[in-house]
């Protein structure tokens, strides 16, 4: 079970996963050894990985689209998902759709080609949603 201090350490790491333990300790008014101990405990039980949030637009991928769709041949879809480099994240979903994809593209032509490929293997209408603006990302829920 985690307590309030664990949550504070997690929140500090979520804001900047590269923070030094001594800086986190100062901010939270805790001994550095306690922060380190909590981090090790959380790393074993809760922290899956330390990662970064990229600005894909600055990397040449300004178009972000979410796709929702259903398919009978789940194995074919899974193979397709693993072959496609434009897919950033893929999820199994319910109840209206079987799959939920987050994709990035360099231009509309690339996006259209991907959509046509995906449409051929979908069994239910493919829905796509262009992301105009990200309003909130991995906000504090704990």
C-alpha positions as CSV (number, residue, x, y, z in Angstrom):
1,X,0.0,0.0,0.0
2,X,1.2,3.5,-0.8
3,X,0.9,6.5,1.5
4,X,0.7,10.2,1.0
5,X,4.5,10.6,1.0
6,X,4.8,8.0,-1.8
7,X,2.2,9.9,-3.8
8,X,4.1,13.1,-3.4
9,X,7.3,11.4,-4.6
10,X,5.4,9.9,-7.6
11,X,3.9,13.3,-8.4
12,X,7.4,15.0,-8.3
13,X,8.8,12.3,-10.6
14,X,5.8,12.6,-13.0
15,X,6.5,16.3,-13.4
16,X,10.2,15.7,-14.1
17,X,11.4,12.1,-14.0
18,X,15.0,13.3,-14.2
19,X,14.8,15.2,-10.9
20,X,17.5,14.5,-8.4
21,X,16.4,12.8,-5.2
22,X,18.0,15.6,-3.2
23,X,15.9,18.2,-5.0
24,X,12.8,16.2,-4.5
25,X,13.7,15.7,-0.8
26,X,14.1,19.5,-0.4
27,X,10.8,20.3,-2.1
28,X,8.9,17.7,0.0
29,X,10.8,18.4,3.2
30,X,11.9,14.8,3.5
31,X,15.3,13.2,4.1
32,X,17.0,12.3,0.8
33,X,17.4,8.7,2.0
34,X,13.6,8.5,2.5
35,X,13.0,9.7,-1.1
36,X,15.5,7.2,-2.4
37,X,14.0,4.4,-0.4
38,X,10.5,5.3,-1.5
39,X,11.7,5.5,-5.2
40,X,13.2,2.0,-5.0
41,X,10.0,0.6,-3.4
42,X,7.8,2.3,-6.0
43,X,10.1,1.2,-8.8
44,X,9.6,-2.4,-7.8
45,X,5.8,-2.1,-7.4
46,X,4.3,0.8,-9.3
47,X,6.7,2.6,-11.7
48,X,6.6,0.9,-15.0
49,X,9.2,3.1,-16.7
50,X,10.7,6.6,-16.9
51,X,9.8,8.2,-20.2
52,X,9.7,11.5,-22.0
53,X,6.8,13.3,-23.8
54,X,7.8,14.3,-27.3
55,X,6.6,17.2,-29.4
56,X,6.0,15.2,-32.6
57,X,5.2,18.3,-34.6
58,X,8.7,19.5,-34.1
59,X,10.0,16.1,-35.2
60,X,8.2,16.5,-38.6
61,X,4.9,14.7,-37.6
62,X,2.4,17.5,-37.2
63,X,-0.7,15.4,-37.8
64,X,-2.1,13.4,-34.9
65,X,-5.1,11.2,-35.3
66,X,-7.0,8.8,-33.2
67,X,-8.7,5.8,-34.9
68,X,-11.5,3.6,-33.5
69,X,-12.6,0.5,-35.4
70,X,-13.6,-3.2,-35.2
71,X,-12.2,-6.2,-37.0
72,X,-13.0,-9.9,-37.1
73,X,-9.5,-11.1,-37.7
74,X,-7.8,-9.8,-34.5
75,X,-4.5,-11.5,-35.5
76,X,-4.4,-9.7,-38.8
77,X,-5.0,-6.4,-37.0
78,X,-2.3,-7.1,-34.4
79,X,0.2,-7.9,-37.2
80,X,-0.8,-4.7,-39.0
81,X,-0.3,-2.7,-35.8
82,X,3.2,-4.0,-35.3
83,X,4.2,-3.3,-38.9
84,X,3.1,0.3,-39.0
85,X,5.6,2.9,-37.9
86,X,3.0,5.7,-37.7
87,X,1.2,4.1,-34.8
88,X,2.4,5.5,-31.5
89,X,0.0,3.7,-29.2
90,X,-2.5,0.9,-29.7
91,X,-5.2,-0.4,-27.4
92,X,-7.9,-3.1,-27.3
93,X,-11.2,-1.3,-26.5
94,X,-14.9,-1.9,-25.8
95,X,-17.9,-1.8,-26.3
96,X,-18.4,-0.1,-29.7
97,X,-14.9,-0.6,-31.1
98,X,-12.3,-3.3,-30.8
99,X,-9.3,-1.1,-31.3
100,X,-8.1,2.4,-30.5
101,X,-5.0,3.8,-32.2
102,X,-3.0,6.9,-31.7
103,X,-1.1,7.8,-34.9
104,X,1.2,10.6,-36.1
105,X,1.8,11.6,-39.8
106,X,4.1,13.9,-41.7
107,X,1.4,15.0,-44.1
108,X,-2.2,14.4,-45.2
109,X,-1.1,12.1,-48.1
110,X,0.6,9.8,-45.7
111,X,-2.4,9.9,-43.4
112,X,-4.8,9.1,-46.3
113,X,-2.7,6.1,-47.4
114,X,-2.6,4.7,-43.9
115,X,-6.4,5.2,-43.5
116,X,-7.0,3.4,-46.8
117,X,-4.9,0.4,-45.6
118,X,-6.7,0.3,-42.3
119,X,-10.1,0.6,-43.9
120,X,-9.5,-2.5,-45.9
121,X,-9.1,-4.7,-42.8
122,X,-11.9,-3.1,-40.7
123,X,-15.3,-4.8,-40.4
124,X,-17.1,-1.8,-38.9
125,X,-16.9,1.8,-40.0
126,X,-13.5,3.3,-39.3
127,X,-13.8,6.4,-37.2
128,X,-10.9,8.9,-37.2
129,X,-10.5,12.0,-35.1
130,X,-7.9,14.7,-35.8
131,X,-6.3,16.1,-32.6
132,X,-6.4,19.9,-32.9
133,X,-4.9,20.7,-29.4
134,X,-3.8,18.7,-26.4
135,X,-5.5,20.1,-23.4
136,X,-4.3,17.8,-20.7
137,X,-1.7,15.0,-20.6
138,X,-1.1,12.5,-17.9
139,X,-2.5,14.7,-15.2
140,X,-2.3,14.0,-11.5
141,X,-5.0,11.4,-10.7
142,X,-3.5,10.3,-7.4
